[in-house]
Amino acid sequence: MRDLLTALALVLVIEGILWAAFPEGMKRAAALALALDSGRLRILGLLFATLGVFVVWLVRG
């Protein structure tokens, strides 16, 4: 449980840094995401989740 909370906190830190450092770029990225249909967003989400699991497996394996 501790690892999960740490990972979620790191996501918030990284996302916060990105919004603070590149506000216009993040606005464009959000607009692009809104323009995509739900199916494509779902596929991208699954792809990134799979990539994340693979990286965790490599690092912690």
C-alpha distance matrix in Angstrom:
0.0 3.8 5.4 5.1 6.4 8.6 9.9 10.7 12.4 14.3 15.5 16.9 18.5 20.1 21.3 22.7 24.5 26.0 27.2 28.7 30.3 31.6 32.0 34.9 33.3 30.1 32.5 34.3 31.2 30.1 33.7 33.7 30.6 32.3 35.4 33.7 33.9 30.8 31.2 31.2 28.2 26.3 27.5 26.5 23.0 22.7 24.3 21.9 18.8 20.5 21.3 17.8 16.6 19.7 19.1 15.6 17.3 20.1 18.2 15.6 18.0
3.8 0.0 3.8 5.4 5.3 6.2 8.6 10.0 10.6 12.3 14.4 15.5 16.5 18.4 20.0 21.0 22.5 24.4 25.8 26.9 28.4 30.1 30.7 33.8 32.3 29.3 31.9 33.8 30.8 30.1 33.8 33.9 31.0 32.9 36.0 34.6 35.1 32.3 32.9 32.5 29.3 27.9 29.0 27.5 24.1 24.2 25.3 22.5 19.9 21.6 21.8 18.1 17.5 20.2 18.9 15.5 17.6 19.8 17.3 15.1 18.0
5.4 3.8 0.0 3.8 5.5 5.0 6.1 8.6 9.8 10.5 12.4 14.4 15.2 16.3 18.3 19.8 21.0 22.5 24.3 25.6 26.7 28.1 29.1 32.0 30.1 27.3 30.2 31.7 28.6 28.2 31.9 31.6 28.8 31.1 34.0 32.3 33.0 30.4 30.7 30.0 27.0 25.6 26.3 24.6 21.5 21.4 22.2 19.4 16.8 18.4 18.3 14.6 14.0 16.6 15.1 11.7 14.0 16.1 13.7 11.7 14.8
5.1 5.4 3.8 0.0 3.8 5.4 5.1 6.2 8.6 9.9 10.7 12.6 14.3 15.4 16.6 18.3 20.1 21.2 22.7 24.3 25.8 26.8 27.4 30.1 28.3 25.3 27.8 29.5 26.3 25.5 29.1 29.0 26.0 28.0 31.0 29.3 29.8 27.0 27.5 27.1 24.0 22.5 23.5 22.1 18.7 18.8 20.0 17.3 14.6 16.6 17.1 13.4 13.0 16.2 15.2 12.1 14.6 17.2 15.3 13.6 16.4
6.4 5.3 5.5 3.8 0.0 3.8 5.4 5.1 6.1 8.6 9.9 10.7 12.3 14.3 15.4 16.4 18.4 20.0 21.1 22.4 24.2 25.6 25.9 29.0 27.6 24.5 26.9 28.9 26.0 25.0 28.8 29.1 26.2 28.0 31.2 30.0 30.7 28.1 29.0 28.6 25.2 24.1 25.5 23.8 20.4 21.1 22.4 19.4 17.0 19.5 19.7 16.0 16.2 19.3 17.9 15.1 17.9 20.2 17.9 16.5 19.6
8.6 6.2 5.0 5.4 3.8 0.0 3.8 5.5 5.1 6.2 8.7 10.0 10.5 12.2 14.2 15.2 16.5 18.4 20.0 20.9 22.3 24.0 24.9 28.0 26.4 23.6 26.4 28.4 25.5 25.0 28.8 29.0 26.5 28.6 31.7 30.6 31.7 29.3 30.1 29.2 25.9 25.2 26.1 24.0 20.9 21.7 22.4 19.1 17.2 19.5 18.9 15.1 15.7 18.3 16.3 13.6 16.8 18.4 15.7 14.7 18.2
9.9 8.6 6.1 5.1 5.4 3.8 0.0 3.8 5.4 5.1 6.3 8.8 9.9 10.6 12.3 14.1 15.4 16.6 18.4 19.9 21.0 22.2 23.1 25.9 24.0 21.2 24.1 25.7 22.6 22.3 26.1 25.9 23.3 25.7 28.6 27.2 28.3 26.1 26.7 25.6 22.4 21.7 22.5 20.3 17.3 18.0 18.6 15.3 13.5 15.8 15.2 11.5 12.4 15.1 13.2 10.9 14.3 16.0 13.8 13.3 16.6
10.7 10.0 8.6 6.2 5.1 5.5 3.8 0.0 3.8 5.4 5.1 6.4 8.8 10.0 10.6 12.3 14.3 15.5 16.6 18.3 20.0 21.0 21.3 24.2 22.6 19.5 22.0 23.9 21.0 20.1 23.8 24.1 21.4 23.3 26.5 25.4 26.5 24.1 25.2 24.4 20.9 20.4 21.7 19.6 16.4 17.7 18.8 15.5 13.8 16.8 16.6 13.0 14.3 17.4 15.9 13.9 17.3 19.2 17.3 16.9 20.0
12.4 10.6 9.8 8.6 6.1 5.1 5.4 3.8 0.0 3.8 5.4 5.1 6.2 8.7 9.9 10.5 12.4 14.3 15.4 16.4 18.2 19.8 20.3 23.5 22.3 19.3 21.9 24.2 21.7 20.9 24.7 25.3 23.0 24.9 28.1 27.5 28.9 26.8 28.1 27.1 23.5 23.4 24.8 22.3 19.4 21.0 21.8 18.2 17.0 20.0 19.3 15.7 17.3 20.0 17.9 16.1 19.6 21.1 18.6 18.4 21.9
14.3 12.3 10.5 9.9 8.6 6.2 5.1 5.4 3.8 0.0 3.8 5.3 4.9 6.1 8.4 9.6 10.5 12.2 14.1 15.2 16.3 17.9 19.0 22.0 20.4 17.9 20.9 22.8 20.1 20.1 23.9 24.1 22.1 24.4 27.4 26.6 28.3 26.5 27.6 26.1 22.7 22.9 23.7 20.9 18.4 20.0 20.1 16.4 15.7 18.4 17.1 13.6 15.7 17.9 15.4 14.0 17.8 18.6 16.1 16.6 20.1
15.5 14.4 12.4 10.7 9.9 8.7 6.3 5.1 5.4 3.8 0.0 3.8 5.5 5.3 6.0 8.4 9.9 10.6 12.2 14.1 15.3 16.1 16.9 19.7 17.9 15.0 17.9 19.7 16.8 16.6 20.4 20.5 18.3 20.7 23.6 22.9 24.5 22.8 24.0 22.5 19.1 19.4 20.4 17.6 15.1 17.1 17.3 13.7 13.3 16.4 15.3 12.1 14.6 17.1 15.0 14.2 17.9 19.0 17.2 17.9 21.0
16.9 15.5 14.4 12.6 10.7 10.0 8.8 6.4 5.1 5.3 3.8 0.0 3.8 5.6 5.2 5.9 8.5 9.9 10.4 12.0 14.0 15.2 15.3 18.5 17.4 14.4 16.9 19.3 17.0 16.2 20.0 20.8 18.8 20.6 23.9 23.6 25.4 23.8 25.5 24.2 20.6 21.2 22.7 19.9 17.3 19.8 20.3 16.7 16.5 19.8 18.9 15.8 18.3 20.8 18.8 17.9 21.6 22.7 20.7 21.3 24.5
18.5 16.5 15.2 14.3 12.3 10.5 9.9 8.8 6.2 4.9 5.5 3.8 0.0 3.8 5.5 5.1 6.2 8.7 10.0 10.5 12.1 14.0 14.9 18.2 17.3 14.8 17.7 20.0 18.0 17.9 21.6 22.4 20.9 23.0 26.0 25.9 28.0 26.7 28.3 26.6 23.1 24.0 25.1 22.0 19.9 22.2 22.2 18.5 18.6 21.5 20.0 17.0 19.7 21.7 19.1 18.4 22.2 22.7 20.3 21.3 24.7
20.1 18.4 16.3 15.4 14.3 12.2 10.6 10.0 8.7 6.1 5.3 5.6 3.8 0.0 3.8 5.4 5.1 6.3 8.7 9.9 10.5 11.9 13.3 16.3 14.7 12.5 15.8 17.6 15.3 15.9 19.5 19.9 18.6 21.1 23.8 23.6 25.9 24.9 26.2 24.2 20.9 22.1 22.8 19.4 17.7 20.1 19.6 15.9 16.6 19.4 17.4 14.9 18.0 19.6 16.9 16.9 20.7 20.9 18.9 20.4 23.6
21.3 20.0 18.3 16.6 15.4 14.2 12.3 10.6 9.9 8.4 6.0 5.2 5.5 3.8 0.0 3.8 5.4 5.1 6.2 8.6 9.9 10.4 10.9 13.8 12.4 9.6 12.6 14.7 12.5 12.4 16.2 16.9 15.5 17.7 20.6 20.7 23.0 22.1 23.8 21.9 18.5 20.0 21.1 17.8 16.1 19.0 18.9 15.4 16.3 19.5 18.0 15.7 18.9 20.9 18.7 18.9 22.6 23.1 21.5 22.9 25.9
22.7 21.0 19.8 18.3 16.4 15.2 14.1 12.3 10.5 9.6 8.4 5.9 5.1 5.4 3.8 0.0 3.8 5.4 5.2 6.1 8.5 9.9 10.0 13.5 13.1 10.5 13.1 15.8 14.4 14.1 17.6 19.0 17.9 19.7 22.7 23.3 25.7 24.9 26.9 25.1 21.7 23.3 24.6 21.4 19.7 22.7 22.7 19.1 19.9 23.2 21.7 19.3 22.4 24.3 22.0 21.9 25.7 26.2 24.2 25.5 28.7
24.5 22.5 21.0 20.1 18.4 16.5 15.4 14.3 12.4 10.5 9.9 8.5 6.2 5.1 5.4 3.8 0.0 3.8 5.5 5.1 5.9 8.2 9.7 13.1 12.4 10.8 13.8 16.1 14.9 15.5 18.8 19.8 19.3 21.5 24.0 24.6 27.4 26.9 28.7 26.4 23.3 25.0 25.9 22.4 21.1 24.0 23.4 19.8 21.0 23.9 21.8 19.7 22.9 24.4 21.6 21.9 25.7 25.6 23.5 25.2 28.5
26.0 24.4 22.5 21.2 20.0 18.4 16.6 15.5 14.3 12.2 10.6 9.9 8.7 6.3 5.1 5.4 3.8 0.0 3.8 5.5 5.2 5.6 7.4 10.2 8.9 7.3 10.8 12.6 11.3 12.3 15.5 16.3 16.1 18.4 20.7 21.3 24.3 24.1 25.8 23.4 20.4 22.5 23.2 19.6 18.9 21.9 21.1 17.7 19.5 22.3 20.2 18.6 22.2 23.4 21.0 21.8 25.4 25.3 23.8 25.8 28.7
27.2 25.8 24.3 22.7 21.1 20.0 18.4 16.6 15.4 14.1 12.2 10.4 10.0 8.7 6.2 5.2 5.5 3.8 0.0 3.8 5.7 5.4 4.9 8.4 8.3 6.1 8.6 11.3 10.8 10.9 13.9 15.5 15.4 17.0 19.6 20.7 23.7 23.6 25.8 23.7 20.5 22.9 24.1 20.7 19.8 23.2 22.9 19.7 21.3 24.4 22.8 21.1 24.6 26.2 24.0 24.7 28.3 28.5 27.0 28.8 31.7
28.7 26.9 25.6 24.3 22.4 20.9 19.9 18.3 16.4 15.2 14.1 12.0 10.5 9.9 8.6 6.1 5.1 5.5 3.8 0.0 3.8 5.8 5.9 9.7 10.4 9.3 11.4 14.1 14.1 14.5 17.2 18.9 19.1 20.6 23.1 24.4 27.4 27.4 29.6 27.4 24.3 26.6 27.8 24.3 23.4 26.7 26.2 22.9 24.4 27.5 25.6 23.7 27.2 28.7 26.1 26.6 30.4 30.3 28.4 30.2 33.4
30.3 28.4 26.7 25.8 24.2 22.3 21.0 20.0 18.2 16.3 15.3 14.0 12.1 10.5 9.9 8.5 5.9 5.2 5.7 3.8 0.0 3.8 6.2 9.1 9.1 9.2 11.9 13.7 13.8 15.1 17.6 18.8 19.4 21.4 23.4 24.6 27.8 28.2 30.0 27.5 24.7 27.2 27.8 24.2 23.7 26.9 25.9 22.6 24.6 27.3 24.9 23.5 27.1 28.1 25.4 26.3 29.9 29.5 27.7 29.9 32.9
31.6 30.1 28.1 26.8 25.6 24.0 22.2 21.0 19.8 17.9 16.1 15.2 14.0 11.9 10.4 9.9 8.2 5.6 5.4 5.8 3.8 0.0 3.8 5.7 5.3 6.1 8.6 10.0 10.5 12.2 14.2 15.3 16.4 18.3 20.0 21.4 24.8 25.5 27.4 24.7 22.2 25.0 25.6 22.0 22.0 25.3 24.2 21.3 23.6 26.3 24.1 23.1 26.8 27.8 25.4 26.8 30.2 29.8 28.5 30.8 33.6
32.0 30.7 29.1 27.4 25.9 24.9 23.1 21.3 20.3 19.0 16.9 15.3 14.9 13.3 10.9 10.0 9.7 7.4 4.9 5.9 6.2 3.8 0.0 3.8 5.5 5.2 6.2 8.7 9.9 10.5 12.3 14.3 15.3 16.5 18.5 20.3 23.6 24.3 26.7 24.3 21.6 24.5 25.6 22.3 22.1 25.7 25.1 22.3 24.4 27.4 25.7 24.6 28.2 29.5 27.5 28.6 32.1 32.1 30.8 32.9 35.7
34.9 33.8 32.0 30.1 29.0 28.0 25.9 24.2 23.5 22.0 19.7 18.5 18.2 16.3 13.8 13.5 13.1 10.2 8.4 9.7 9.1 5.7 3.8 0.0 3.8 5.4 5.0 6.3 8.7 9.9 10.6 12.4 14.3 15.3 16.6 18.8 22.3 23.6 25.9 23.4 21.1 24.4 25.3 22.1 22.5 26.1 25.3 22.9 25.5 28.2 26.5 25.9 29.6 30.7 28.9 30.4 33.7 33.6 32.7 35.0 37.5
33.3 32.3 30.1 28.3 27.6 26.4 24.0 22.6 22.3 20.4 17.9 17.4 17.3 14.7 12.4 13.1 12.4 8.9 8.3 10.4 9.1 5.3 5.5 3.8 0.0 3.8 5.4 5.1 6.2 8.6 9.8 10.5 12.4 14.3 15.3 16.9 20.5 21.7 23.6 20.8 18.7 21.9 22.4 19.0 19.7 23.1 22.0 19.7 22.5 25.0 23.1 22.8 26.6 27.4 25.7 27.4 30.6 30.4 29.7 32.1 34.5
30.1 29.3 27.3 25.3 24.5 23.6 21.2 19.5 19.3 17.9 15.0 14.4 14.8 12.5 9.6 10.5 10.8 7.3 6.1 9.3 9.2 6.1 5.2 5.4 3.8 0.0 3.8 5.4 4.9 6.1 8.5 9.7 10.4 12.3 14.2 15.6 18.9 19.5 21.7 19.2 16.6 19.6 20.6 17.2 17.3 20.9 20.3 17.8 20.1 23.0 21.5 20.8 24.4 25.7 24.1 25.5 28.8 29.0 28.2 30.3 32.7
32.5 31.9 30.2 27.8 26.9 26.4 24.1 22.0 21.9 20.9 17.9 16.9 17.7 15.8 12.6 13.1 13.8 10.8 8.6 11.4 11.9 8.6 6.2 5.0 5.4 3.8 0.0 3.8 5.4 5.1 6.2 8.6 9.9 10.6 12.4 14.6 17.8 18.9 21.5 19.3 16.9 20.1 21.5 18.5 18.7 22.4 22.2 20.1 22.4 25.4 24.2 23.7 27.2 28.7 27.4 28.7 31.9 32.3 31.7 33.6 36.0
34.3 33.8 31.7 29.5 28.9 28.4 25.7 23.9 24.2 22.8 19.7 19.3 20.0 17.6 14.7 15.8 16.1 12.6 11.3 14.1 13.7 10.0 8.7 6.3 5.1 5.4 3.8 0.0 3.8 5.4 5.0 6.2 8.6 9.8 10.6 12.7 16.3 17.9 20.1 17.5 15.7 19.3 20.1 17.1 18.1 21.7 21.1 19.4 22.1 24.7 23.5 23.6 27.1 28.2 27.1 28.8 31.8 32.0 31.8 34.0 36.1
31.2 30.8 28.6 26.3 26.0 25.5 22.6 21.0 21.7 20.1 16.8 17.0 18.0 15.3 12.5 14.4 14.9 11.3 10.8 14.1 13.8 10.5 9.9 8.7 6.2 4.9 5.4 3.8 0.0 3.8 5.4 5.1 6.2 8.7 9.9 11.0 14.5 15.6 17.5 14.8 12.7 16.0 16.8 13.6 14.5 18.0 17.4 15.6 18.3 20.9 19.7 19.8 23.3 24.5 23.5 25.3 28.2 28.5 28.4 30.5 32.5
30.1 30.1 28.2 25.5 25.0 25.0 22.3 20.1 20.9 20.1 16.6 16.2 17.9 15.9 12.4 14.1 15.5 12.3 10.9 14.5 15.1 12.2 10.5 9.9 8.6 6.1 5.1 5.4 3.8 0.0 3.8 5.4 5.1 6.2 8.7 10.2 13.2 13.9 16.5 14.5 11.8 15.1 16.7 14.0 14.1 17.9 18.0 16.3 18.5 21.5 20.8 20.6 23.8 25.5 24.8 26.1 29.0 29.8 29.6 31.4 33.4
33.7 33.8 31.9 29.1 28.8 28.8 26.1 23.8 24.7 23.9 20.4 20.0 21.6 19.5 16.2 17.6 18.8 15.5 13.9 17.2 17.6 14.2 12.3 10.6 9.8 8.5 6.2 5.0 5.4 3.8 0.0 3.8 5.4 5.1 6.3 9.0 12.2 13.8 16.5 14.5 12.7 16.2 17.7 15.5 16.3 19.9 20.0 18.8 21.2 24.0 23.5 23.6 26.8 28.3 27.8 29.3 32.1 32.8 32.9 34.7 36.6
33.7 33.9 31.6 29.0 29.1 29.0 25.9 24.1 25.3 24.1 20.5 20.8 22.4 19.9 16.9 19.0 19.8 16.3 15.5 18.9 18.8 15.3 14.3 12.4 10.5 9.7 8.6 6.2 5.1 5.4 3.8 0.0 3.8 5.4 5.1 6.6 10.3 12.3 14.3 11.7 10.5 14.2 15.1 12.7 14.3 17.7 17.3 16.6 19.3 21.7 21.1 21.8 25.0 26.1 25.8 27.7 30.2 30.8 31.2 33.2 34.8
30.6 31.0 28.8 26.0 26.2 26.5 23.3 21.4 23.0 22.1 18.3 18.8 20.9 18.6 15.5 17.9 19.3 16.1 15.4 19.1 19.4 16.4 15.3 14.3 12.4 10.4 9.9 8.6 6.2 5.1 5.4 3.8 0.0 3.8 5.4 5.4 8.4 9.4 11.7 9.5 7.4 11.0 12.4 10.2 11.1 14.6 14.9 14.1 16.4 19.0 18.9 19.4 22.3 23.8 23.8 25.4 27.9 28.8 29.3 30.9 32.4
32.3 32.9 31.1 28.0 28.0 28.6 25.7 23.3 24.9 24.4 20.7 20.6 23.0 21.1 17.7 19.7 21.5 18.4 17.0 20.6 21.4 18.3 16.5 15.3 14.3 12.3 10.6 9.8 8.7 6.2 5.1 5.4 3.8 0.0 3.8 5.5 7.8 9.0 12.1 10.9 9.1 12.4 14.5 13.1 13.6 17.1 17.9 17.3 19.2 22.0 22.2 22.6 25.3 27.1 27.2 28.5 31.0 32.2 32.6 34.1 35.6
35.4 36.0 34.0 31.0 31.2 31.7 28.6 26.5 28.1 27.4 23.6 23.9 26.0 23.8 20.6 22.7 24.0 20.7 19.6 23.1 23.4 20.0 18.5 16.6 15.3 14.2 12.4 10.6 9.9 8.7 6.3 5.1 5.4 3.8 0.0 3.8 6.6 9.3 11.8 10.3 9.7 13.3 14.6 13.6 15.1 18.2 18.5 18.6 20.9 23.1 23.3 24.2 26.9 28.3 28.6 30.3 32.6 33.6 34.3 36.0 37.2
33.7 34.6 32.3 29.3 30.0 30.6 27.2 25.4 27.5 26.6 22.9 23.6 25.9 23.6 20.7 23.3 24.6 21.3 20.7 24.4 24.6 21.4 20.3 18.8 16.9 15.6 14.6 12.7 11.0 10.2 9.0 6.6 5.4 5.5 3.8 0.0 3.8 6.5 8.2 6.4 6.5 9.9 11.0 10.3 12.2 14.9 15.3 15.9 18.1 20.1 20.5 21.8 24.2 25.5 26.1 27.9 29.9 31.0 32.0 33.6 34.6
33.9 35.1 33.0 29.8 30.7 31.7 28.3 26.5 28.9 28.3 24.5 25.4 28.0 25.9 23.0 25.7 27.4 24.3 23.7 27.4 27.8 24.8 23.6 22.3 20.5 18.9 17.8 16.3 14.5 13.2 12.2 10.3 8.4 7.8 6.6 3.8 0.0 3.8 5.6 5.6 6.4 8.8 10.3 10.9 12.4 14.6 15.6 16.8 18.4 20.2 21.4 22.7 24.6 26.1 27.2 28.8 30.4 31.9 33.1 34.4 35.2
30.8 32.3 30.4 27.0 28.1 29.3 26.1 24.1 26.8 26.5 22.8 23.8 26.7 24.9 22.1 24.9 26.9 24.1 23.6 27.4 28.2 25.5 24.3 23.6 21.7 19.5 18.9 17.9 15.6 13.9 13.8 12.3 9.4 9.0 9.3 6.5 3.8 0.0 3.8 5.5 5.1 6.1 8.6 9.9 10.3 12.2 14.1 15.3 16.2 18.2 19.8 20.8 22.3 24.2 25.6 26.7 28.3 30.1 31.3 32.3 33.0
31.2 32.9 30.7 27.5 29.0 30.1 26.7 25.2 28.1 27.6 24.0 25.5 28.3 26.2 23.8 26.9 28.7 25.8 25.8 29.6 30.0 27.4 26.7 25.9 23.6 21.7 21.5 20.1 17.5 16.5 16.5 14.3 11.7 12.1 11.8 8.2 5.6 3.8 0.0 3.8 5.4 5.1 6.3 8.7 9.8 10.7 12.3 14.4 15.3 16.5 18.4 19.9 21.1 22.6 24.4 25.8 26.9 28.7 30.3 31.3 31.6
31.2 32.5 30.0 27.1 28.6 29.2 25.6 24.4 27.1 26.1 22.5 24.2 26.6 24.2 21.9 25.1 26.4 23.4 23.7 27.4 27.5 24.7 24.3 23.4 20.8 19.2 19.3 17.5 14.8 14.5 14.5 11.7 9.5 10.9 10.3 6.4 5.6 5.5 3.8 0.0 3.8 5.4 5.1 6.2 8.5 9.9 10.5 12.3 14.1 15.3 16.5 18.3 20.0 21.1 22.5 24.3 25.6 27.0 28.6 30.0 30.4
28.2 29.3 27.0 24.0 25.2 25.9 22.4 20.9 23.5 22.7 19.1 20.6 23.1 20.9 18.5 21.7 23.3 20.4 20.5 24.3 24.7 22.2 21.6 21.1 18.7 16.6 16.9 15.7 12.7 11.8 12.7 10.5 7.4 9.1 9.7 6.5 6.4 5.1 5.4 3.8 0.0 3.8 5.4 5.1 6.0 8.6 9.7 10.5 12.1 14.1 15.2 16.3 18.2 19.8 20.9 22.4 24.1 25.6 26.8 28.0 28.8
26.3 27.9 25.6 22.5 24.1 25.2 21.7 20.4 23.4 22.9 19.4 21.2 24.0 22.1 20.0 23.3 25.0 22.5 22.9 26.6 27.2 25.0 24.5 24.4 21.9 19.6 20.1 19.3 16.0 15.1 16.2 14.2 11.0 12.4 13.3 9.9 8.8 6.1 5.1 5.4 3.8 0.0 3.8 5.5 5.0 6.2 8.5 10.0 10.4 12.2 14.2 15.2 16.4 18.3 19.9 21.0 22.4 24.3 25.7 26.5 27.1
27.5 29.0 26.3 23.5 25.5 26.1 22.5 21.7 24.8 23.7 20.4 22.7 25.1 22.8 21.1 24.6 25.9 23.2 24.1 27.8 27.8 25.6 25.6 25.3 22.4 20.6 21.5 20.1 16.8 16.7 17.7 15.1 12.4 14.5 14.6 11.0 10.3 8.6 6.3 5.1 5.4 3.8 0.0 3.8 5.4 5.2 6.1 8.7 9.8 10.5 12.2 14.1 15.3 16.5 18.4 20.0 21.0 22.5 24.4 25.5 25.7
26.5 27.5 24.6 22.1 23.8 24.0 20.3 19.6 22.3 20.9 17.6 19.9 22.0 19.4 17.8 21.4 22.4 19.6 20.7 24.3 24.2 22.0 22.3 22.1 19.0 17.2 18.5 17.1 13.6 14.0 15.5 12.7 10.2 13.1 13.6 10.3 10.9 9.9 8.7 6.2 5.1 5.5 3.8 0.0 3.8 5.5 5.0 6.2 8.5 9.8 10.5 12.2 14.2 15.3 16.4 18.3 19.8 21.0 22.5 24.0 24.6
23.0 24.1 21.5 18.7 20.4 20.9 17.3 16.4 19.4 18.4 15.1 17.3 19.9 17.7 16.1 19.7 21.1 18.9 19.8 23.4 23.7 22.0 22.1 22.5 19.7 17.3 18.7 18.1 14.5 14.1 16.3 14.3 11.1 13.6 15.1 12.2 12.4 10.3 9.8 8.5 6.0 5.0 5.4 3.8 0.0 3.8 5.4 5.3 6.1 8.5 9.8 10.5 12.3 14.2 15.3 16.4 18.2 19.9 21.0 22.1 22.9
22.7 24.2 21.4 18.8 21.1 21.7 18.0 17.7 21.0 20.0 17.1 19.8 22.2 20.1 19.0 22.7 24.0 21.9 23.2 26.7 26.9 25.3 25.7 26.1 23.1 20.9 22.4 21.7 18.0 17.9 19.9 17.7 14.6 17.1 18.2 14.9 14.6 12.2 10.7 9.9 8.6 6.2 5.2 5.5 3.8 0.0 3.8 5.5 5.0 6.0 8.5 9.7 10.5 12.2 14.2 15.3 16.3 18.3 19.9 20.7 21.0
24.3 25.3 22.2 20.0 22.4 22.4 18.6 18.8 21.8 20.1 17.3 20.3 22.2 19.6 18.9 22.7 23.4 21.1 22.9 26.2 25.9 24.2 25.1 25.3 22.0 20.3 22.2 21.1 17.4 18.0 20.0 17.3 14.9 17.9 18.5 15.3 15.6 14.1 12.3 10.5 9.7 8.5 6.1 5.0 5.4 3.8 0.0 3.8 5.5 5.2 6.2 8.6 10.0 10.6 12.4 14.3 15.3 16.6 18.4 19.9 20.0
21.9 22.5 19.4 17.3 19.4 19.1 15.3 15.5 18.2 16.4 13.7 16.7 18.5 15.9 15.4 19.1 19.8 17.7 19.7 22.9 22.6 21.3 22.3 22.9 19.7 17.8 20.1 19.4 15.6 16.3 18.8 16.6 14.1 17.3 18.6 15.9 16.8 15.3 14.4 12.3 10.5 10.0 8.7 6.2 5.3 5.5 3.8 0.0 3.8 5.4 5.0 6.1 8.6 9.7 10.4 12.2 14.0 15.2 16.4 17.9 18.7
18.8 19.9 16.8 14.6 17.0 17.2 13.5 13.8 17.0 15.7 13.3 16.5 18.6 16.6 16.3 19.9 21.0 19.5 21.3 24.4 24.6 23.6 24.4 25.5 22.5 20.1 22.4 22.1 18.3 18.5 21.2 19.3 16.4 19.2 20.9 18.1 18.4 16.2 15.3 14.1 12.1 10.4 9.8 8.5 6.1 5.0 5.5 3.8 0.0 3.8 5.4 5.0 6.2 8.6 9.9 10.6 12.2 14.3 15.3 16.1 16.9
20.5 21.6 18.4 16.6 19.5 19.5 15.8 16.8 20.0 18.4 16.4 19.8 21.5 19.4 19.5 23.2 23.9 22.3 24.4 27.5 27.3 26.3 27.4 28.2 25.0 23.0 25.4 24.7 20.9 21.5 24.0 21.7 19.0 22.0 23.1 20.1 20.2 18.2 16.5 15.3 14.1 12.2 10.5 9.8 8.5 6.0 5.2 5.4 3.8 0.0 3.8 5.4 5.1 6.2 8.7 9.9 10.5 12.4 14.3 15.2 15.2
21.3 21.8 18.3 17.1 19.7 18.9 15.2 16.6 19.3 17.1 15.3 18.9 20.0 17.4 18.0 21.7 21.8 20.2 22.8 25.6 24.9 24.1 25.7 26.5 23.1 21.5 24.2 23.5 19.7 20.8 23.5 21.1 18.9 22.2 23.3 20.5 21.4 19.8 18.4 16.5 15.2 14.2 12.2 10.5 9.8 8.5 6.2 5.0 5.4 3.8 0.0 3.8 5.5 5.1 6.2 8.7 9.8 10.6 12.3 14.1 14.4
17.8 18.1 14.6 13.4 16.0 15.1 11.5 13.0 15.7 13.6 12.1 15.8 17.0 14.9 15.7 19.3 19.7 18.6 21.1 23.7 23.5 23.1 24.6 25.9 22.8 20.8 23.7 23.6 19.8 20.6 23.6 21.8 19.4 22.6 24.2 21.8 22.7 20.8 19.9 18.3 16.3 15.2 14.1 12.2 10.5 9.7 8.6 6.1 5.0 5.4 3.8 0.0 3.8 5.4 5.1 6.2 8.5 9.9 10.6 11.9 13.0
16.6 17.5 14.0 13.0 16.2 15.7 12.4 14.3 17.3 15.7 14.6 18.3 19.7 18.0 18.9 22.4 22.9 22.2 24.6 27.2 27.1 26.8 28.2 29.6 26.6 24.4 27.2 27.1 23.3 23.8 26.8 25.0 22.3 25.3 26.9 24.2 24.6 22.3 21.1 20.0 18.2 16.4 15.3 14.2 12.3 10.5 10.0 8.6 6.2 5.1 5.5 3.8 0.0 3.8 5.5 5.1 6.0 8.6 9.9 10.3 10.7
19.7 20.2 16.6 16.2 19.3 18.3 15.1 17.4 20.0 17.9 17.1 20.8 21.7 19.6 20.9 24.3 24.4 23.4 26.2 28.7 28.1 27.8 29.5 30.7 27.4 25.7 28.7 28.2 24.5 25.5 28.3 26.1 23.8 27.1 28.3 25.5 26.1 24.2 22.6 21.1 19.8 18.3 16.5 15.3 14.2 12.2 10.6 9.7 8.6 6.2 5.1 5.4 3.8 0.0 3.8 5.5 5.0 6.2 8.7 9.9 9.5
19.1 18.9 15.1 15.2 17.9 16.3 13.2 15.9 17.9 15.4 15.0 18.8 19.1 16.9 18.7 22.0 21.6 21.0 24.0 26.1 25.4 25.4 27.5 28.9 25.7 24.1 27.4 27.1 23.5 24.8 27.8 25.8 23.8 27.2 28.6 26.1 27.2 25.6 24.4 22.5 20.9 19.9 18.4 16.4 15.3 14.2 12.4 10.4 9.9 8.7 6.2 5.1 5.5 3.8 0.0 3.8 5.4 5.1 6.1 8.4 9.3
15.6 15.5 11.7 12.1 15.1 13.6 10.9 13.9 16.1 14.0 14.2 17.9 18.4 16.9 18.9 21.9 21.9 21.8 24.7 26.6 26.3 26.8 28.6 30.4 27.4 25.5 28.7 28.8 25.3 26.1 29.3 27.7 25.4 28.5 30.3 27.9 28.8 26.7 25.8 24.3 22.4 21.0 20.0 18.3 16.4 15.3 14.3 12.2 10.6 9.9 8.7 6.2 5.1 5.5 3.8 0.0 3.8 5.4 5.1 5.7 7.4
17.3 17.6 14.0 14.6 17.9 16.8 14.3 17.3 19.6 17.8 17.9 21.6 22.2 20.7 22.6 25.7 25.7 25.4 28.3 30.4 29.9 30.2 32.1 33.7 30.6 28.8 31.9 31.8 28.2 29.0 32.1 30.2 27.9 31.0 32.6 29.9 30.4 28.3 26.9 25.6 24.1 22.4 21.0 19.8 18.2 16.3 15.3 14.0 12.2 10.5 9.8 8.5 6.0 5.0 5.4 3.8 0.0 3.8 5.6 5.4 4.7
20.1 19.8 16.1 17.2 20.2 18.4 16.0 19.2 21.1 18.6 19.0 22.7 22.7 20.9 23.1 26.2 25.6 25.3 28.5 30.3 29.5 29.8 32.1 33.6 30.4 29.0 32.3 32.0 28.5 29.8 32.8 30.8 28.8 32.2 33.6 31.0 31.9 30.1 28.7 27.0 25.6 24.3 22.5 21.0 19.9 18.3 16.6 15.2 14.3 12.4 10.6 9.9 8.6 6.2 5.1 5.4 3.8 0.0 3.8 5.8 5.2
18.2 17.3 13.7 15.3 17.9 15.7 13.8 17.3 18.6 16.1 17.2 20.7 20.3 18.9 21.5 24.2 23.5 23.8 27.0 28.4 27.7 28.5 30.8 32.7 29.7 28.2 31.7 31.8 28.4 29.6 32.9 31.2 29.3 32.6 34.3 32.0 33.1 31.3 30.3 28.6 26.8 25.7 24.4 22.5 21.0 19.9 18.4 16.4 15.3 14.3 12.3 10.6 9.9 8.7 6.1 5.1 5.6 3.8 0.0 3.8 5.7
15.6 15.1 11.7 13.6 16.5 14.7 13.3 16.9 18.4 16.6 17.9 21.3 21.3 20.4 22.9 25.5 25.2 25.8 28.8 30.2 29.9 30.8 32.9 35.0 32.1 30.3 33.6 34.0 30.5 31.4 34.7 33.2 30.9 34.1 36.0 33.6 34.4 32.3 31.3 30.0 28.0 26.5 25.5 24.0 22.1 20.7 19.9 17.9 16.1 15.2 14.1 11.9 10.3 9.9 8.4 5.7 5.4 5.8 3.8 0.0 3.8
18.0 18.0 14.8 16.4 19.6 18.2 16.6 20.0 21.9 20.1 21.0 24.5 24.7 23.6 25.9 28.7 28.5 28.7 31.7 33.4 32.9 33.6 35.7 37.5 34.5 32.7 36.0 36.1 32.5 33.4 36.6 34.8 32.4 35.6 37.2 34.6 35.2 33.0 31.6 30.4 28.8 27.1 25.7 24.6 22.9 21.0 20.0 18.7 16.9 15.2 14.4 13.0 10.7 9.5 9.3 7.4 4.7 5.2 5.7 3.8 0.0
